[in-house]
Amino acid sequence: MLNVVRSAAFRRPIIFVSAITTIALVMLLGAATVYAACSTTIYNVTSSSTPANGNWTDTTGTLWTPGGGFPGCAAGDSANDNTTNPTTFIVNSPIPNPIASLVMNCNGCVISIQSGGSLELDGPGTMASGTSIQLNGGTFTLGSTANLTMQSGSAISMGTGGTLSIGPSATLTLASGSQLFASGGSIDGGGKITGGGNVEIGGNVALVNGTGDVPFTIDSGATGDVTGNYTLTTN
């Protein structure tokens, strides 16, 4: 009887560890299956019944057409919104792949990148008048081949914890009448901000390597903490 008890006692940990390994393997294969279903796609915002708010990773077809994926689900995806109804796109998780192009022609549309969220553009992008990118604790990256143009009347806003990372060969163009307003966070990456618009610093903002080839306005009581090699024009 004692030997039977001992044998059972030694078997339990083996069974337990085996169960954990099996669960982990199922979870890993499940995640791989989700991303394996994605292929490079041009996604457009659904023109009928456009939602007022939608998570960027929605795959139901309510936000993006075609359904079954989202921009950045696969490498080389594109994101377009040419609808007339404004939508707030919520990014609250890391988008697994850079998107190859971005076109936002919808007046009132917002890309809200929240804490824990990240989105990368590695190609051309255009934000039309009335659109905005809000970095509410998240990260927006312009990759090595990115060239994002903020047209007149569009804006980027960045708060505490937000990061705008402009790659060394990337360019953020602020057209006349557009603005980047930062009340916190950091601008880094080594790339260039250029154009006829302006940057306004309204809080404590870190400027980490790069070029600001536009007028920078630093509000009273605000701080632009330059580290590394950042060249800028103050106004």
C-alpha positions in Angstrom: 0.0 0.0 0.0 2.8 2.4 0.9 4.5 1.8 -2.5 1.2 2.6 -4.3 0.8 5.9 -2.4 4.4 6.9 -3.2 3.9 6.0 -6.8 0.7 8.2 -7.0 2.5 11.0 -5.3 5.3 11.0 -7.9 2.9 10.8 -10.8 0.8 13.8 -9.9 3.6 16.5 -10.7 4.3 14.7 -14.0 0.7 14.9 -15.0 0.4 18.5 -13.8 3.5 19.6 -15.7 2.2 17.7 -18.8 -1.1 19.5 -18.6 0.5 22.9 -18.4 2.7 22.1 -21.4 -0.3 21.0 -23.4 -2.3 24.1 -22.5 0.7 26.4 -23.5 1.1 24.5 -26.8 -2.6 24.9 -27.6 -2.5 28.6 -26.8 0.6 29.1 -29.0 -0.9 27.2 -31.9 -4.2 29.1 -31.5 -2.4 32.5 -31.7 -0.4 31.3 -34.7 -3.6 30.2 -36.4 -5.2 33.6 -35.9 -2.3 35.4 -37.7 -1.8 32.7 -40.3 -5.3 33.6 -41.6 -4.1 37.1 -42.5 -2.7 38.0 -45.9 -1.7 41.4 -47.3 -4.8 43.4 -47.9 -6.1 46.9 -48.7 -8.6 47.6 -46.0 -11.3 50.3 -46.4 -13.7 51.5 -43.7 -17.1 50.1 -44.2 -19.1 52.7 -46.1 -22.5 51.6 -44.8 -23.3 52.1 -41.1 -19.9 53.4 -40.3 -19.4 53.1 -36.5 -18.7 56.1 -34.4 -16.1 54.1 -32.4 -14.3 51.0 -33.4 -11.3 49.0 -32.2 -8.5 49.0 -34.8 -8.3 45.2 -34.5 -12.0 44.5 -35.3 -12.3 41.6 -37.7 -16.1 41.3 -37.9 -16.4 43.5 -41.0 -18.3 46.2 -39.0 -15.3 48.6 -39.2 -13.0 47.2 -42.0 -13.8 45.8 -45.4 -13.0 43.0 -46.1 -13.8 41.4 -42.8 -11.6 38.7 -41.2 -8.6 41.0 -40.6 -7.4 44.5 -39.9 -4.6 46.8 -41.1 -1.4 45.4 -39.7 -2.7 41.9 -39.3 -0.3 41.0 -42.1 2.8 42.8 -43.4 2.1 45.2 -46.2 -1.5 46.0 -45.3 -3.0 49.4 -46.1 -5.7 51.4 -44.2 -8.1 53.8 -46.0 -11.1 55.8 -44.8 -12.9 57.8 -47.5 -16.3 57.8 -45.8 -18.2 60.9 -44.7 -19.0 59.7 -41.2 -16.4 60.4 -38.5 -15.0 57.4 -36.6 -12.6 57.1 -33.6 -10.2 54.2 -34.2 -9.0 52.9 -30.9 -5.6 51.3 -30.7 -5.1 49.8 -27.3 -2.8 46.9 -28.2 0.4 46.4 -30.3 -0.5 46.1 -34.0 1.7 43.2 -35.0 2.9 44.5 -38.4 3.6 48.0 -39.9 1.1 49.2 -42.4 2.3 50.1 -45.9 0.0 53.1 -46.4 -2.5 55.2 -44.5 -5.2 57.5 -46.0 -7.7 59.3 -43.7 -10.0 61.5 -45.7 -12.9 61.5 -43.2 -13.5 64.8 -41.5 -13.7 64.3 -37.8 -11.9 60.9 -37.7 -9.5 60.2 -34.9 -6.8 57.6 -34.5 -6.6 57.2 -30.7 -3.5 55.3 -29.7 -3.9 54.5 -26.0 -1.7 53.2 -23.3 -0.4 49.7 -24.3 -1.2 50.4 -28.0 1.2 50.9 -30.8 0.9 51.5 -34.5 3.6 51.8 -37.2 3.4 53.3 -40.7 6.2 52.3 -43.1 5.2 54.0 -46.3 3.2 57.0 -47.5 0.4 58.5 -45.4 -2.1 61.4 -45.6 -4.3 62.8 -42.8 -6.9 65.2 -44.4 -8.4 68.3 -42.9 -10.4 67.6 -39.7 -8.6 64.4 -38.9 -6.3 63.8 -35.9 -3.9 61.4 -34.3 -4.1 61.3 -30.5 -1.3 59.7 -28.5 -2.9 59.0 -25.2 -0.1 57.0 -23.7 0.6 54.9 -26.8 3.3 54.9 -29.5 3.0 55.9 -33.1 6.0 55.1 -35.2 7.0 56.3 -38.7 9.3 53.6 -40.1 12.3 53.8 -42.3 10.3 54.5 -45.5 7.4 56.5 -44.0 6.4 60.0 -45.2 3.2 61.1 -43.4 1.6 64.4 -44.4 -0.7 66.2 -42.1 -2.8 68.4 -44.3 -4.1 71.9 -43.3 -6.7 71.6 -40.5 -5.4 68.2 -39.2 -3.5 67.7 -36.0 -1.4 65.4 -33.8 -1.8 65.6 -30.0 0.4 63.9 -27.5 0.0 63.6 -23.8 2.0 62.1 -20.9 3.3 58.7 -21.8 2.8 59.2 -25.5 5.6 58.6 -28.0 6.0 59.8 -31.5 8.9 57.9 -33.0 10.2 59.2 -36.4 12.7 56.9 -38.0 16.1 58.3 -39.3 14.9 58.3 -42.9 11.3 59.1 -42.2 9.5 62.5 -42.5 6.5 64.0 -40.8 5.3 66.9 -42.9 3.1 69.4 -41.2 1.3 71.4 -43.9 0.5 75.1 -43.3 -2.5 75.2 -40.9 -1.7 71.8 -39.3 -0.1 71.4 -35.9 1.6 68.9 -33.5 0.7 69.8 -29.9 2.5 68.0 -27.1 1.6 68.4 -23.5 3.9 65.5 -22.5 5.6 62.4 -23.8 8.5 62.2 -26.2 9.5 62.7 -29.8 12.4 60.5 -30.9 13.8 58.3 -33.6 16.2 60.7 -35.4 13.8 61.7 -38.2 12.6 65.0 -39.5 9.5 67.2 -38.9 9.1 69.6 -41.7 6.6 71.8 -43.6 4.7 75.0 -43.0 2.9 74.0 -39.8 4.1 74.2 -36.3 4.9 72.3 -33.1 3.6 73.6 -29.8 5.0 72.2 -26.6 2.6 72.8 -23.7 4.1 70.6 -21.0 7.2 68.5 -20.2 8.3 66.9 -23.5 11.5 65.0 -24.3 13.1 65.7 -27.7 15.4 62.7 -28.3 17.4 62.9 -31.6 16.0 64.3 -34.7 15.3 67.5 -36.6 12.5 70.0 -36.1 12.5 72.0 -39.4 9.4 73.9 -38.4 8.7 76.6 -35.9 8.6 75.2 -32.3 6.6 77.2 -29.7 7.3 76.4 -26.1 4.5 77.7 -23.9 5.1 79.5 -20.6 6.0 76.9 -17.9 6.6 74.2 -20.5 9.8 72.4 -21.1 11.4 70.9 -24.2 14.0 68.6 -22.8 16.6 68.1 -25.6 18.7 65.0 -25.2 21.1 63.4 -27.7 21.2 65.5 -31.0 18.0 67.4 -31.7 18.1 70.4 -34.0 15.1 72.7 -33.9 13.8 76.2 -34.7 12.2 78.0 -31.8 9.6 80.7 -32.2 
